[in-house]
Amino acid sequence: MLHINDLTFRYGGRVLFEQASVHIAAGQRVGLVGRNGTGKTTLFKLILGELHPDGGEINMRPRARLGRLAQEAPEGDITLVDCVLAADTERTALFDEAETATDGHRIAEIHERLMAIDAHSAPSRAASILSGLGFDSEAQTRPVSDFSGGWRMRVALAASLFASPELLLLDEPTNHLDLEATLWLQSHLAAYPGTLVVISHDRELLNEVSNRIIHLDGGKLVAYGGNYDRFEATRRAKMELQAKAFTKQVEQRKKIQSFIDRFKAKASKAAQAQSRVKMLERMEAVVPVIEDRAMSFDFPDPEPLSPPIIAIDDGVAGYGDKVVLRGLDIRITMEDRIALLGANGNGKSTLAKILSGRLDLLEGQFRKPQKLKIGYFAQHQTEELRLEETPFDHMALLMKGAPEPKVRAQLGRFGFAQERADVKVASLSGGEKSRLLFALMSRDAPHLMILDEPTNHLDIDAREALVSALNAYDGAVILISHDPHLIELAVDSLWLVGDGHVTPFDGDLAAYRKLLLDKARDARRSAKRDDKGETTAADRKADRKAAAEARAQLAPLRKTVQAAEKVIEDLNRQKTRLEETLADPALYQGPPAKLTELRRQEAEITRKLEAAEQTWLEAQDMLEKAQG
């Protein structure tokens, strides 16, 4: 599908890619990963032709349609459904031509093609995608201009998914989604029929969707089989082997050099010394492992307070005459780690503002200790940063009277060394601005931290650092996030915000995911009911057809799993026989060539066995996901 050969690209005097090569086969779902600034988005622009390489070439399969997630939100008075339908340019052009065509033969061709691309079911497919991304049937008929920028970016995502090109490029598709839409997107992309390349820092998304990972590392494109967890384990093992090889070679070089230094002046040993000099020259150097600088966060621990630190009785929250939440009865202690669940617009941010003191209750009682300190993080706060000032300037202003080392120590907790603390905010990356907000928010060692989408601009390493810091923090945490990985590892309780109420959710995130999927399935079934509440014959026929198609899709996967199991079984038998032969002491008294050959066979069987097990794991994983 896509071939990248010896790609070289420089930007602003910096080499982003140097003779980088990779091949992406049709049907693969690829996660493109790497630290912020390594060139992931730049690679997309090179593939799309928006930038041109300094060397090498990028080739795509002829006539294959290439799609992307639009960089800008759609605008205008067009309805959401029509905006999504317009993404299928062929369908739109055919319908337009059908209205004006007069030639009977051409009219027949148009209708045949419309049937071939299933054009008449397009509105229901568009509606299904919009529904999955959080738009109900009423919202789908409203104009795009009625919605905020974040919601309009969801429409852009829906349009790119609906177009279903042979090769789809998605750059951070979950940035404007809530958890509910993110979970739906994971399921949708895992079944994407074409070739997919997705840039994401969402570990859960990369695990659920990807069957291959391409890592941008040192200007190269390094491919790994499997999802993100598999990539991480494989890369770690590879780095450990490389480190051992480097250490071993350093010791070997020392011994050879010691011999040269010792005997090069002796005539009787001159030939041997010269031979070792040539040996050193021919020895291919093992590259030392250079790990990326580890990211770390460190929230200061607060002084203890008696529970509860916040109590709300019979609270009502909202804005003016508009009530958003009612019947609030809440107790929060310093031991609480709570994630707020519920679709955007249900009141999660409203509750966060109430708890942080940024919004007063309309009714009810709110109690908290006088000494309570609350830290509040929200992405919109980046707009309040002063672009011409440095992180040090921001922190020094809030920590008035504090000595410079103390100010810098607080910035250092969040990765701001001397040089980055003195850079203007305008020059900071999105991730650095987020880390600055963490540093500012936690300067007074708050007893409660309220985090509203804290990971939007953090890469995977920074997200892992945030998880570790939250788990080491001694205060309470209220979290709103679309990142399932963060929720699973950093919170103990789930609160469901919806239908005007806040209720504890009795279950984990997996149970919540199942609840959402069950609701979506029930909604689809309900939509198929006729006026009498019964399914029609056409609906039953469509259901049977869908079930048959599902079975047909699963059949190749089952065959792959069974074939891999047979290969593994056969290789294990061969390996057992070979190990029995190698265990015979008499073997080591015979010709060395025979032992060498048996060792070669053992290595070859081990290699084949690892490959077969990888094939089985990937096929089994795909089969389990397809079966639901």
Secondary structure, DSSP 8 states (H G I E B T S, - for coil): -EEEEEEEEEETTEEEEEEEEEEE-TT-EEEEE--TTSSHHHHHHHHHTSS--SEEEEEE-TT--EEE--SS---SS-BHHHHHHTT-HHHHHHHHHHHH---HHHHHHHHHHHHHTTGGGHHHHHHHHHHHTT--HHHHTSBGGGS-HHHHHHHHHHHHHHH--SEEEEESTTTT--HHHHHHHHHHHHT-SSEEEEE---HHHHHHH-SEEEEEETTEEEEEES-HHHHHHHHHHHHHHHHHHHHHHHHHHHHHHHHHHHHTT-GGGHHHHHHHHHHHHHS-----------------------S-SEEEEEEEEEETTEEEEEEEEEEE-TT-EEEEES-TTSSHHHHHHHHHTSS--SEEEEE--TT--EEEEEGGGGGGS-TTS-HHHHHHHHSTT--HHHHHHHHHTTT--HHHHTS-GGGS-HHHHHHHHHHHHTTT--SEEEEESTTTT--HHHHHHHHHHHHH--SEEEEE-S-HHHHHHH-SEEEEEETTEEEE-SS-HHHHHHHHHHHHHHHHHHHHB-TTSSB-HHHHHHHHHHHHHHHHHHHHHHHHHHHHHHHHHHHHHHHHHHHHHHT-GGGGGS-HHHHHHHHHHHHHHHHHHHHHHHHHHHHHHHHHHHH-
